[in-house]
Amino acid sequence: MSDSAEQADGSTPRLGVVGAGAAGAAAAYALRDADVAVTVFEKSGGVCGRAATRRRDGCYYDHGANYVKEADERTAALLEELGTEGLVEIDEPVWTFDGEGTIEPGDRESTKRTWTEGITQLAKRLFDRAGTTVNRRTRIDEIRARGTDRETDAETRWGLTDTEGSEYGPFDALLVTPPAPQTAELLRATDWDDARREALVDAVDAVPYRTIRTVVLHYPFRESYPWYGLVNPDREHAIGWLSREECKPGHVPDGESLLVVQMSPAWSTETYDDALAEIESEVCDRVADLLGEDRYRDPDWTDDQGWRYALPDSAVDAEAIRTAEDARLYFAGDWVAGEGRVPSALWNGHETGERIGAALD
């Protein structure tokens, strides 16, 4: 049973989830048939975290994670299970380019899926099927542990406080899913008189991250190319990824083009705080040079998004964070799995949700 904690019967175990990304959504979905009341808290107005979608002037565009990679049968089966309406496949391949801008053919990915209304449909459908209430625009900035039995932790209850001072809980278990640096910040603000807290902070804070800045470029024309996306595997170019959103059915009106340009970590870190107007011309020039087409220097509209904690470069020490599970404190996300991919966050969250269900049974 997934519902808001405020509506749950007092005897029903309650789970609080911080973050409505793919991991949090998958955990809620894993508990859809369990006798657990799930309440999710999300700081933004949307869901699915860095697997994000925006809409403008008749276009849908996935400006964070670009698609769901069907690398295994269970991911393919889950997407079908969530409903095939609006589920689409990207037919064109992903090619590569080097630091000099030389483009080479060769699909680097397996089946690539999204939805006509964007990749955020993944979390929306998981939460919908689970019947979970998501408290949006609720930024949690403090965790409280209460009633702990120091020998068994059997009576640990978790409370949460948001930036407006509102309190939530108590919860019988807590799942924390934001990127590792934000999770470490939360742990520092956790009122839990237990030696494990410091060890948890150290383990989570050690996860390195790449910063990525996305710039979206729209054009009133469309060129034909044999590829959907271009990736720079040697990380020697200022552009790390470039893709054509018009390759996704239902995303871009006929005769128009929308490019999603994700800049390299080094370039993104250096310009992270610069306004779009300050970096737009350079990005457009680099796109035009890479594609050999001057018309790309002059888009008719642009958009951007900075992802300070875009992709983890390694996994957290799993043994260190699992020590908190005796106190029913759990962590999930791509940084726990150790791979910055949507399916990695998805299945890590799902497996964590299953462990929570077993612990609360």
C-alpha positions, 0 to 999 in steps of 0.5 A: 500500500503506497499512500501519504503517511498522513492518511495511513492507519496508525498501525501501518508502517510508514516510509519517508522518501527524500527525493522523487527521482528514478530511485525514489520512484522505483522504491515506491513502485517496489512497495506498491503491494506491501502494507507500507505507507509511502510519503515522498518529498521532492524539492522541485516542482517535477519528478524523475530528477535529472531524467527531466523534461521541459516543454516549450513552443510545441516541443518536448525535450529531455535536457538531462538524461536523454533516454532510457537504455534497455540494456536488459530484459527486466528494464524492457519488461518494466517499461512495457508494464508501465504502459506502452501508450506514448512509449517510443524508440529512437531508431537512429544510432549514437555516433562518436567524435574526438577532440578535433571534432572528427565524427565517426559512425558506430552505435554505442547503445542498445535500444533507446526509449523515451515517451512522446511526453518526455523521459519524466514519464518514467517516474510519473508512471511509477508513482501513478501505478504505486498510488504514491503521494509526492509532496513537491516543492518541499526541500528537506534540510534536517533529519531527526532520529527519535526513540532509538534503542541503542542495542537493537535500533528496533524502535528508531523513528525518523522525522523530517523538517523542511526549509519552511520549518514544517515537520513530518513523521515519524516514519518507521524507515527513511530512504534518502536518494538525492545526489551524494553531495546533497545526501552528505549535507543532509547527514551533517544536519541529522540529529542522530547520536550514533557513531555511524553518522560520521562514518556515513558522512565520510563515505557519502562525501567521498563520491566524486561527481561531474558537473554538466551544463546543458544548452538547448538550441531550437531552429526553424529548419531541419537538417538530415543526419544518419545519427541521433546523438554524438558523444565525445568519449575521450573528453577532449572536446568542449562538447560532451554530447549533442543530440537531435530531439526531433529523432524522438517521435512527438517531440519536435514539430515537422520542419524544426530542429532542437539540439540538446548540447551537453558541455564537457565537465571541465567547460561546465565547471568553468562557466557554471555561474555564467548567464546563458547570454554570456555563453550562448554564442560560444556554444552555438559556434562550437555546434556549427563547427562540429556539424559543419553548418553555419546556420547553427550559429543563430538559433531562434530560441535557447534554454539551459540547465546546470547540473552541478551533480550530474554524474557520479564517477564511482560508487559509494562504499556499499558496506559503509552505508548498509550499516545504517539499515539496522536503524532502518535508514536507507540510501539509493541512487545511481551513486549507490549503484556506481553508474550514472545511468537511469536504469542503474538508479531505477534498479538500485531504488527498486532493490532497496525498496524490496529490502525496506518492505522485508524489514517492515513486514 
